[in-house]
Amino acid sequence: MKTFFRKNILPMIIISFAAGLVLSILAPYGTGRMNTGARFTYWIGLCMAGGFGAAIFDVASYFKNITQNIWLTALGRSIGSATLVSIFVPIMQSPNNSIAGIALTLFYVWVIAILICGTGALIELAFRKPAATQTRATLIDRLKPALRSAEIYALSSEDHYVRIITSKGDDLVLIRLKDAIAETTPLRGVQTHRSWWVAESGVDKSLFQNGKSEIILKNGNAVPVSRSGKSRMKEAGWI
C-alpha cells in the first residue's frame, strides 16, 4: 500500500496542486474578476478535490484488483475527478449564478479533468521503461537449438527441472528455479508463485476475479499468482 501511495496517489496530489496554481494565474472562465485570494482558493480547492476524486478511482481499482490500460484509467480518473468536484462547484459559485451557468461550469471542470488526466497518462508513458531485450539471457543457451531464437515467456518448476516456456514451444531443463531465474537477466519479470516466474514481455493479460488470481501468457497458458506473487506484481508496477 505504501508503494501504491508513492507511485499513484502522491503524484496525483502534486499534479492537482500544480494545476490549481496554473489555473489561478491564468484565471479562465471569468475568474479573473475574483480577488487574488479567492481565485487561488477557488482553483486550488477545485483541483485538489478533483485530484482526490481521481485517487478514489485508483484506490477502488487497487482494492478490487481491476487492471485497465492507461487510457481507460485516465478516463476513469477524469470521471471520478469531475464527480467529486461537482459536489463543491455549486457551493463555491455565486448565489446569483443560474443553473445553466453552474452546469456550464461543471462541463468545463470535466474538460479540465480530461486534459489533466490525459496529460498525466502521457507523462507516465514517457517515463515508462521499455521491456529489456530478450537476446542475451544466458538461459537461452540451455534451450534446444530450435527454441533459441524464441522469446522466453515463463519458467515453471517441475521437481528438479524447470520448464522454459517460449513463444515457439517449451523445453525441460535440469536446473533449480532460483538459478534459472538468475539466468534470465536482463529480462524483466516477476516470480508470481513459488513454482513460477513470468517475463513481462510474455504477459497477455492479468485476471483477478472470484478470489482467483492468474496471468494469461501470450501463448494462452494460464499461470497461477499467489498472494506474495501479487504483491511482487504491484511492486513491479504490473497492477
C-alpha positions in Angstrom: 0.0 0.0 0.0 2.9 2.3 0.8 4.4 1.8 -2.7 0.9 2.3 -4.3 0.5 5.6 -2.4 4.0 6.8 -3.5 3.6 5.8 -7.1 -0.1 6.7 -7.7 -1.6 9.0 -5.1 1.3 11.3 -4.2 2.0 12.3 -7.8 -1.7 12.9 -8.3 -1.8 15.3 -5.3 1.2 17.2 -6.6 -0.2 17.5 -10.1 -3.5 18.7 -8.8 -1.9 21.4 -6.7 0.3 22.5 -9.6 -2.7 22.6 -11.9 -4.6 24.7 -9.4 -1.7 27.2 -9.3 -1.6 27.4 -13.1 -5.4 27.9 -13.4 -5.3 30.5 -10.6 -2.7 32.5 -12.6 -4.5 32.1 -16.0 -7.9 32.8 -14.4 -10.0 31.2 -17.1 -13.8 31.2 -17.4 -14.2 34.8 -16.0 -12.5 34.0 -12.6 -10.2 37.0 -13.3 -12.9 39.1 -11.8 -12.4 37.5 -8.4 -9.8 38.9 -6.0 -6.5 37.1 -5.9 -7.0 35.2 -2.6 -10.5 34.0 -3.6 -9.3 33.0 -7.1 -6.4 30.9 -5.7 -8.6 29.3 -3.1 -11.2 28.5 -5.8 -8.9 26.9 -8.4 -6.6 25.1 -6.0 -9.6 23.8 -4.0 -11.3 22.5 -7.1 -8.2 20.9 -8.5 -7.4 19.2 -5.2 -10.9 17.9 -4.9 -10.5 16.7 -8.5 -7.2 15.0 -7.6 -8.9 13.2 -4.7 -11.7 12.1 -6.9 -9.2 10.6 -9.4 -7.4 9.0 -6.4 -10.7 7.4 -5.3 -10.9 5.7 -8.7 -7.3 4.4 -8.4 -7.9 3.2 -4.8 -11.1 1.4 -5.8 -9.3 -0.3 -8.7 -6.4 -1.3 -6.4 -8.6 -3.0 -3.8 -11.0 -4.5 -6.4 -7.9 -5.8 -8.3 -9.1 -4.2 -11.6 -6.5 -3.7 -14.2 -7.1 -1.2 -17.0 -5.0 0.1 -19.9 -3.6 3.6 -19.3 -6.2 5.5 -21.4 -9.2 3.8 -19.7 -7.5 4.6 -16.4 -7.2 8.3 -17.4 -10.9 8.3 -18.4 -11.9 6.7 -15.1 -9.8 9.2 -13.2 -11.4 12.1 -15.1 -14.9 10.9 -14.3 -14.0 10.4 -10.6 -12.4 13.8 -10.5 -15.4 15.6 -12.2 -17.9 13.8 -9.9 -16.2 14.9 -6.7 -15.7 18.5 -8.0 -19.4 18.6 -9.0 -20.3 18.5 -5.2 -18.2 21.6 -4.5 -18.9 23.8 -7.6 -22.5 24.8 -6.6 -21.2 25.7 -3.1 -18.4 27.8 -4.4 -20.4 29.6 -7.1 -22.1 33.0 -6.6 -25.7 32.6 -5.4 -26.7 34.8 -8.3 -25.5 32.3 -10.9 -28.1 30.4 -12.8 -28.5 26.7 -13.0 -27.3 26.9 -16.6 -24.2 28.7 -15.6 -23.4 26.1 -12.9 -24.0 23.3 -15.4 -21.6 25.0 -17.9 -19.0 25.3 -15.2 -19.4 21.6 -14.4 -18.8 20.8 -18.1 -15.7 23.0 -18.1 -14.5 21.2 -15.0 -14.8 17.8 -16.7 -12.9 19.1 -19.8 -10.1 20.3 -17.5 -10.2 16.9 -15.7 -9.8 15.1 -19.0 -6.9 17.3 -20.0 -5.1 16.9 -16.7 -5.6 13.1 -16.5 -4.7 12.7 -20.2 -1.5 14.8 -19.6 -0.7 12.5 -16.6 -1.1 9.5 -18.9 1.3 10.9 -21.5 3.8 11.7 -18.8 3.5 8.1 -17.4 4.0 6.7 -20.9 7.1 8.9 -21.4 8.8 7.7 -18.3 7.7 4.0 -18.6 10.8 1.8 -19.1 10.7 -0.4 -22.2 11.0 -4.1 -21.7 14.5 -5.4 -21.9 15.7 -7.2 -25.0 15.4 -11.0 -24.9 18.5 -11.9 -26.9 21.2 -12.1 -24.3 19.6 -14.0 -21.4 22.1 -16.8 -20.5 19.2 -19.2 -20.0 18.5 -19.2 -23.8 21.7 -21.2 -24.3 20.2 -24.1 -22.3 17.3 -24.4 -24.8 17.3 -26.9 -27.6 18.5 -25.2 -30.8 15.1 -24.9 -32.4 13.9 -22.6 -29.5 17.0 -20.4 -29.1 15.5 -17.7 -31.4 12.3 -17.6 -29.4 11.2 -15.2 -26.6 11.1 -16.6 -23.1 7.6 -16.2 -21.7 7.8 -18.0 -18.3 9.5 -20.6 -16.2 7.8 -23.4 -14.3 9.4 -25.6 -11.7 8.8 -29.4 -12.0 10.7 -31.4 -9.4 14.4 -30.9 -10.1 13.7 -29.5 -13.6 12.4 -26.2 -14.9 10.1 -26.0 -17.9 11.1 -23.0 -20.0 8.0 -21.7 -21.9 8.8 -19.7 -25.0 7.0 -18.2 -28.0 7.9 -21.3 -30.1 7.2 -24.0 -27.5 8.8 -25.2 -24.3 11.7 -27.2 -23.1 12.6 -29.1 -19.9 16.0 -28.3 -18.4 17.8 -29.8 -15.3 18.2 -26.7 -13.1 16.8 -25.1 -10.0 14.1 -22.4 -10.5 16.2 -20.0 -8.4 19.2 -20.5 -10.7 17.1 -20.3 -13.9 15.6 -17.0 -12.8 19.1 -15.6 -12.2 20.0 -16.6 -15.8 17.0 -14.6 -17.3 18.9 -11.3 -16.8 18.4 -8.8 -18.4 14.8 -9.8 -18.9 12.2 -8.0 -16.8 10.0 -10.4 -14.9 8.3 -11.4 -11.6 8.1 -14.6 -9.6 4.3 -14.9 -9.4 4.3 -18.2 -7.5 6.8 -20.4 -5.7 6.9 -22.6 -8.8 6.5 -19.9 -11.5 8.4 -16.9 -12.9 6.9 -14.8 -15.7 8.6 -12.5 -18.2 7.0 -9.1 -18.6 7.1 -9.5 -22.4 5.3 -12.8 -22.1 2.1 -11.4 -20.4 -1.1 -11.1 -22.4 -3.4 -10.1 -19.5 -3.9 -10.5 -15.8 -7.1 -11.8 -14.3 -8.3 -11.2 -10.8 -11.8 -12.4 -10.1 -13.8 -14.6 -7.7 -10.8 -14.8 -5.4 -8.7 -16.3 -8.2 -5.6 -14.6 -9.5 -3.7 -15.7 -12.6 -1.7 -14.4 -15.6 -2.5 -15.4 -19.2 0.6 -15.7 -21.3 0.7 -14.7 -25.0 0.5 -18.4 -25.9 -2.7 -18.8 -23.9 -1.1 -20.7 -20.9 -2.5 -19.8 -17.5 0.0 -19.0 -14.7 -1.1 -19.0 -11.0 -0.5 -15.9 -8.9 0.0 -16.4 -5.2 -0.7 -13.6 -2.6 3.0 -12.9 -2.3 3.3 -13.0 -6.1 0.5 -10.5 -6.4 2.4 -8.1 -4.1 5.6 -8.5 -6.2 3.5 -7.7 -9.3 2.3 -4.5 -7.6 5.9 -3.6 -6.6 6.9 -4.1 -10.3 4.1 -1.8 -11.5 2.2 -4.6 -13.4 -1.0 -3.8 -11.5 
